[in-house]
């Protein structure tokens, strides 16, 4: 088996800089440098663009089903949660095993260019599945569901979970101010009162953030995850993202689960751009958006030493898309599932166009053949068998638009 190779003659977006006609050398699953390997080189070609693989910093893999559920506009997430859990879609979803749903979520992310996900679910639920999935699900975090008296009581409370995060140098992750009731709007104050707002804190949603909240988040160097698709679906509005940017907060974009969010991260970033344009009457820069799904989430989740950018010694987590004319960053923002041409996790190919079959063979990657949006693709594992099981479980030919197999 080959343990060193290079990919050459492509455009590389690190994402700090753009290099054309460039090469990247991978050895033992890590980025070695930007030269051609003498052991094995694959000419990918000028019409392809290489990015660090996408990080989806907010998903609930256990909610990977379709269609969306809800009858908004809601005052906060709680009545939506009632609607979800009393819906026929939820009943249908639960005919599948949790592990089947987790695999659906993993493949949903993989085929949209994601190799790393944060699954906002308690460890007692997802620990059993994480190592059996085709993508990386971040294992090291502490969490709360939210910071309100009526939240779902995940973890041991915001104060204890946050303290544990500091002790272990891992993130403390929580939904916050996902609503406009009196309790939701006190979210940041509740975290402050519990000494749980710091550079270790990763805040999701924040649709109720006031100007004062934004100042506190920035001052404490907490990180923010923006899920505009889910927010607009449930509440017809989203967080004051421009004000958060201006305050210097580290912002990432996540999908939330497809029960409320966009179908995948590619749809989510396009939705983010659209919503920003409508809110502020100006364009959210494509390079900024690319950072919100690569370097920014790597920093928030404290894995920037190995993930989020293409730099020497970082993990060989690579995403190659077929380019469109114009700026490479814009090509990613406008990419469809058919444009996701090749994905590597720690140097190992997991998904890609069948024209790259020799790479899968040489690197000993197991794969099957599938068709996505009319293109012939190779993919690790057996998502075809998975969809057959789902159809058997629910008793009809179920279609999941984020996993069109
Ligand atoms: Zn969520």
Boltz pocket constraint, residues with backbone or C-beta under 6 A from the ligand:
constraints:
  - pocket:
      binder: B
      contacts: [[A, 58], [A, 59], [A, 60], [A, 120], [A, 175], [A, 204], [A, 256], [A, 257]]
      max_distance: 6.0
